[in-house]
Amino acid sequence: MSQAHATHTSPDTRLEHIGKVVFCVSPSTINPAFASYYPPLGLLYLAGTAEAMGFDVTVYDAALNRDSIEKAAETILAAEPDLLCVTCFTETRFDMQQLVAAVKKRRPQIWIIVGGPHVSFTWEDTLRHTQVDLVALGEGEVVLRELLSGKPLSEVPGLAFRHNHEIVVTERPARVEDLDALPPPARHLIDMHAYPSARPYKNRCTQVNTNRGCPFGCAYCSATHFWGRKSTQLSAEKVIERIKHIHDTYGYDVIFFYDDEFLVNKGRALKLMKMFREQTPWLKWITSVRFDSLNDELLEEMGRSGCQQLNFGLETFNPNTYELIHRKVNYEKAKHFIDKAIRSGVKQAQIYLLIGLPGDDPAGLRQTFIKALSLKATFISTQILRVYPGTIIDTYAHEKGILPRDFHWYTPYRDGMPTLPTVPIYDKQPRELLVKQYEFLAFYLRITTLLRRNMPKSLLPLYIPLDVLAFRVASRLSGLFKKSG
């Protein structure tokens, strides 16, 4: 922290004389694969909030530009901000740490606040091991609005800061109940067309967030703890308004509904899809759903309303893991709903699987993939389970000694996967085995996914038995999926 703020920051301190505010997505130099594929919606909501209050606002995405720490610092300093708001992820926490240090070294009087899921769960580590002045906890709009209104720090909800070598944390703010009342994301402050989207869709794709909150509490995800179990939603009318604006202003006709669970309110989802058919017939859309949120009526309406792809977090079919990860997927239900989705006109069904889950073992992992390959999914993806703050898996990792006793989130760490070395993996099973399993499965899935995505859907029932047989043989010959003992 700068000497000025270290000396004078107190619960009575106010942010005064703030004119220029810069919102920055942290660089991603250490994990270069972790770049920006979509506009930073959370940051754009905050930028819209500050702009609506009359502040001079700039948005800078250093990850999109693949900028170095030095280039990012120079870009920020050239904008001459009074307040710098940085968002970072677990993957980019060290980049944020270095960026803040570079800015403070050259201009210590700039106030710096960081936010996002990572720092919301690691606020103490963040304040002890970086030079940030303030940490915003949870939903940021209320925090930012109260901070910019000039209230004393002690009266700003959802704020952590240093005072007399101690850390002060204010009470969490109440949830934003009416999402319609928030200023819209300030998309006009960025180059929308610079974002490539995460998948090679034939048409350009961007994202819209329609709700916040997740009632399900999966062990590997922090969404429930970050947003809360109660779901708050944009009205269907406001969603249509946002989609039309994006289409008319930026030319997008493919929208990814970037929700933790699009179907959390089934009645609203049905209303939305009927409005898609009536008011935005050109719309093609993608979202992520849970099998236990689906029914046949919803899938039929999805197909009629332009749904192009459904993403399913299947994770595992091993019953030994269900209770530990707070998730259970019934194979027959998964089979029925994927079949129904394809028959209803959804072009792509994507499923995600995890390696190294608590309670899993090599034989169980092999059976999960055999069952997954027997489904009519057109895209199958896998990753080794990673440890993120704010998750139940993080608690398990500490309890089982997977993370060192003296671990904190700013300890130099480069022992994750090659593409994301700074994120710990949950290696309760032998790490060497997990990595070899991942390499084998990722290679196999790349081949079968390429075939599944591009073949006529009428050929999938003929291809699937051959795919399962090929996997059975290849996985057996690999020797990576034998029963322990």
N, C-alpha and C positions, 0 to 999 in steps of 0.2 A: 504494500500500500504506500501511496505517496506520503512523504513526511507531513505535508500540510493536512491531509485528511487523517493521518494516524494521530496527529496531535489534537485536531479540533472536531473530529466526528464524535458526536454525542447523541443521546436520545432526543435532544432538543434541536439538533442540526436540521436545517431545511435546505432543499435544493433551490437556490435563488438565482436570479439572473440567467436562467436557462433560455437560450434562444434557438440554437441549432442542435438538433438531435440526429445522430447517425445510428441506424440499426444495421447490425453486421452479422452475417452467417460466418462462423469461424472458418478459417482455412482448414484444409484437410491434406497436409503435406506428409504426415507420417503414414496414414492409411489412404494413399492416393485413389484407391478404388472406391472409397466412400465419398463420392462427389455428389453434387446437387443434380437430381434428375427432374425434380418438380420445383415450382416456386415455393419459397418458405412461408407457408400459409400462416403459421403461428406468428412469425415476425411481421408479416404483412397486416395481420389484425392489429398488432401493437402500433405499427406505423400509422395505420388508419386512425387509431385512437388518439395518438399524439397530434396528427394533422388536424383532426376535428377540433382539437383544443387550441389551434392557432399556431402551433410550433412549426418551424422550418425543418422539414424532415427529408432525410436521404436514406435509401436502402442500398446496401452493398453486400453482394454475395461472393465472398472470397473463395468458397469451395467450388462454385460454378466456374469461376475464372481460373481455377487451379493456381491461385496466386501463392507466392512464398510469404513467409511471415513478414519479411522486410517490405515487400511490395504491399501487403495488406496494411501494415502500419503507416506507410507513406500515403496510401490512398485515404485512410481515415484522417490522418493529420492534415492533409490538404483540404479536407472539408471543414476544418476548424470547428469541431463540435464542442459544445459545452457538456453534453451528456452522450456517452457511448453505450448502447445497449447491444450486448453480444448474446447470441444463442449458440449453444454447443451441445454436442452429443457425447456419449461415452467414448465413441470412436475418435472424437476431435478434442477431447479435454486437454491434452498436452499442447495442441496447437493454440487453443484458447489461452492457456497459461503463458505461453511464449508471446502471443500477440499482446496480451494485456501488459506484460513486462516491457515490451518494446515501446508501446504507446506511453506508458508511465515514465519511462526513462527520458523521453524527449519532451513530454508535456504533462507533468505530474498533476496539474490542476484539473485535468479533465475527470469528471465523475464517470465511473464505469460500473454498470450493473449487468449481471449475467442472469440468464433464465433458461428454462427448458427442463425436461424431465431429469436429465443427469444431475444438474446442480440442485434441483428441488429435493433430491434424496441425499445429496452429498454436500449440503451447504456448509457444514462444519469443516470438512476437508478442504472445500473450495476457499473458504476464508482464511484457513491456516496455511495453505500452501500455494496461494496465488496472490496477486496484487489487486484483485478486484475490490471495489469499495462496498458493493451491495449485492446481495443475492435475492432474486425474486422467487418465491415459492408458489408452485401451482399455477392456476390461470393468471395470466399476466395483466389483463386489461385493467382490473381493479387496482392492482399494485401500481401500475404506471400512472393511472389517472390520479390517484391520491398523491403519489410522489411528485408529479408535475404540478399539482395544485398548490404546492408549497407547504404541505403539512409537515410537522416535525417527524423525523424518522420513526420515533416511537409510536406515532399514531397512524402510520401507514401499515395496513394489514399485509401479511405475507411477505415480510422483509426480514433479512438477516444482515447484520453488520457488526463491526468491531467497536468496542468502547472500553477504554482502560484495560487493554490486553485481554478483555473478555469478549464473548460473542453474544450479542443480543438478538433474540428472535421474537418477532411480534406474532400475534394470533393469526391463524390462517384466515383469509377472507372468505366470506360467504360465496357459494357458487354463483356463477352468472346464470340466472334462471331464464332470462329472456334473450336468447341469442339474436332474435330479430332486431333488438334495440342496439346491438353493437354496430359501430361503423363497419362497413364491409372491408375485406382485405384490400390494401392499397396496391392493387396490381398495376396501376398506372405509374408507380414509382420504379418498376423494373422492366426489363425487356422480356416480355412473356415468351417470345419466340426463341430465346436463347436456351430454353430448357428442353432437353432431348426426350424426356419421359423414359421410364425404366424399361419399357419393352418396345420392340420395333413394330408398332401399329402402322397400318397402311396410311391412316390419317393422323395428323398431329393430335396429341392427347394432353390434357391438363387436368388438374384435380380440383374438387370442391369438397369441403367438409360440411356435413349436414347435421351432425350431432356430436355431443361430448359426453363421456361417461361410459363405463362398461360394467354390467352387473355380474360378470362371470368369474373374474379373479383367477385366470390361468396362472400357474406357478412361474412361468418363464416370462411373463409380461408385466409391466409396471402400470399399464393404463388404468386399471381399477384404482390403484393407490394414488395415481397422479390426478385423475379427473374425479374419482368417486364412483360409487356403484349406481347412483341415480343418473339416468340419461336425460340431458337437456337437448332440445332439438330446434333447428330452424323450422319454421312453418313450411308447409309444402309450397305455398305461394311465394315465399321468399327464396326457396330453392330454385323454382322456375325463373324468378327474376334474375338470380345470379347466373344461371345457365344461359339465358337469353343475352345478358350483358356480355358474357365471355364470347358467345358466338358472334354477336353483332359487332363487338369492338375488336376482337382479336382473331376471329375466323375459326375458332375451334368447334368441331362437331362431335368430338369424342371426349367424354368426361369420365374420369376415375373418381368415384365417390369414396373419398379417403376417410372412412369411418372405421372405428374399432368393430362396430357391428351395425351394418346398414339396416338390418331387419329388427332392431331392438324394439321398435314400435311397428307391429305388423299392419295395423290399420293405416298409419301414416304412410308406410311403404306402398301399400296398395293404392292409396289416393295419389301418391306421387307418380306411380307408374301409369295410371290412367290419365293423369295430366300430361305425362310425356307424350302419350299417343295423340292427345288432342291439341296440345299447344307447342310441342317441339318434335314434330314427326321426323325431323332430320337427325335427331339425337341418337348416337351410339354410346353405350355406357358400360362401365366395368365396376365391380365392387368386390369386397370380401365378405363372406357369410359363414355362419356356423351351420352344420348339418342339423343341429337340434333347434334352429330357428326357422327351418324351412317347412313348407307344405306344398302340395301339388298346385294349389291355386296361385300361390306366389310365383312358382316357377313358370306356370303358363303365362302369367302376366308379364314376367320378366322377358320371356321370349317375344311376346307381342309388342313390348314397349322399347325394343332395341338393345337389350342387354347382349353384349358381345362376349363377355368373359366373366366367369365367377371364380374367385380364389377361395379355396378351402384350407383352413389350418387343420389338417388331419392329424399330424404329428406322430401318432403311433396306433397300432392295433394290439399292443401288448397289454393285457389286463393287469399285469403286475405293476404298471406305472400309473394307472388311472387315478388312484387315490392320491398319489404323491404329487401329481401335476394338476390336480383339480380339473380333470378333463376326461371325458369318455366318449368314444366314437363307435357306434354300432356299425359293424361291417354291412349288414343287410340294408340299414338306413342309408349309408353312404352310397352303396351300389344303386339303390332305387333312385336317389335324388340326382346323382350324376347322370344316370340313364335318362331320367325325366328332363333334366336341363338340356341335354343334347336334342332330345325329341321335341322340346318346346322351341328350339331355334337358337339357343345359346351356343355360340360357335366354339368357344374354348372353355374347358373346365380345368383349372389349375389346382394341384394339391401340393402341400408342403409337409415334409417329414423331418423329424429330428433324430440325430444320432447321439447316444450317450445320455439319454434321459434316466433319472433315478428309477431304479427297479428294472431297467432293461438289461438285456444280455445279448450276446452275439446271435444265439439261436432265435430269440424273440425278435431281434432286429430283422433277421432274414425273413421271418414269417410276415412281419409288417410289410416289407417290400414286395413279397410275393402277392399278398392280398391287394396292395395298392396297384400293382401292375395289372391285376385282373379287372380293375375298374376301367371305365371308358374315359378316364382323364386324358386330356390332350397335352398336358404339361405337368411334369413331376419334378419337384426340386427338393434338395436336402441340404442340411447344414449340421455341423456339430453344435450341440447346445452350448450357448454362451451365457456368461454371468453378467447381469446388469443390475445396477443399484435399484432398490425399491421393489425387487421381486422376491418371491418365496425361494427361488433358486439361489439368490444371493445369501439368504439366511442359511439354506442347506450348505452352501459352499463354505461359510464360516464355521458352521457346526461340525462339519466333517473334515476340516483342515485342508480343504482344496485350495483355499486362499491362505497365505501365511498369516500367522498370528498378528504380526506387525503391519499387515497390509493396510494401506489407505489408497484412495483413488488417484492420488498424484505421485505415488511411488513409481519410479521409472519401471515400466513394464513392457516387455516385447515378447511375450511367450504365448500369444494366441495363435490363430491360424495365419498362414503366410499373407493372405489378403487383408486381414485385420489383426495385426500382431498385438495391438494394445488392449484388446478385449479378452479377458480370461475365458478359457473354455472350461466346461464342467467335466473335468477328467477324473471322475471317481473310478472309472475303468482305466486300464492302461492307456496312456496318451498315444503311444506308438501304434497300438491297435486301432484306436479311434481314428487317427489320421489315415491309416491304410484303408480302413473301411470307407471313410469319406472319399478318398481318392478313387477307389474302385466304384463306389455307388455313383459319384458325380459323373464319372466317365460313362458309365452305362446309361444313366438317365439322359445325358446330352444326346446320345444316339437315339434312344427310343422316343424322346420328346421331339426331336427333329422329324422323325417319321410320323408320329401321331399328329403333330400340328398340321402337317402338309398333306396327309392322305385324305381321300374322300371319307366322310364319316361312315358311309355304308361299308367301308372295308375294315373299320375298327373291330367289329366282332370276329372277323377272320384273323386279324393280326394278333389280337390279345393272347389267345392260347399259345401261339408261337413265341410271343414275347415272354410269357411266364415260364415256358419250358426253357428258353435260352437263358433266362436269369437263374433258374434252378441249377442248371448245369454249370454256368460260369461262376456262380457264388459258391457252389460246392467245391469246384476245382481251386478256387482262390484260397481256401483254407482259413478264411477270415471270420467265419460265422459258426464255429464249432461250439457245442455246449461246453461250459466251463466244467472242469473236473473230469 
